[in-house]
């Protein structure tokens, strides 16, 4: 049988060879790129918290930490900006040294680790099969917080309000619970209705003509407030700050005694001086009235007092025992 071979023209043959070469190069590059790409490990094998650990952490947080720390401060964009890329140990160590606010470090290591896992869950990090370990591995695990963490199934109080605080404060003295208590305390002492309900009573020293402008003191509930007392005595004038301090505190002592209290029950005093150089002299006389367990005190230097020659003015608050 006669076979006829048909030869390709040189130009066609060169085109076929070029196509074959391109296909071979492309296949080689594809295989190289495939080998170079890192394989993503199964999320269940990456060291992280597990669901049981996060559930325990949620319980611990609710029972011990939520009165001082808000969940909204432990998740979201600001938290991610601060913590993403840091180690799990860094977060664990902060939790351990700041919670609970009243007694940091008082919980077990397991409890702090559970809370750490719960915070990771709040931020949308994926769980694993095994819980977080208590060993050096924590220093090797990086916090990989998603850019847009999905809402957690855990309850987030106040989440519908305005955005989170700009900085994470684990010891914030202005937490919500404290702010409410502080506001209530201010309202209780500032509101005329509440003061009237507690029975405000003027306190005036016997043998002294009451002033139409002010009382020597006032009782409200189990507290007595002294008016500001100058150390000016017309019968026995004293130009020294030490002498004026004694006169002012002696008057306050009498006010407390008339109200049924004493200097031992003093809670807070405020001292006004016109010269900071008189601070030491005032202190020397002041401590004679409070030799043991002195009350809280604020000392302020002012431009002047209402009477010429006055160097110090003092006011105090005391408790009334048995009320």
NORJO-V738114 format. One record per helix or strand of 3 or more residues. SS is the DSSP state (H for helix, E for strand). FROM is the first residue (numbers start at 1). LEN is the number of residues. Records with the same first field share a line. If there is no record, write none. Layout:
SS=FROM-LEN  FROM-LEN
This chain:
H=10-27  51-15  71-4  77-7  88-11  109-14  136-4  176-15  192-7  241-18  263-3  276-11
E=201-3  217-4  223-4  266-8  296-6  312-8
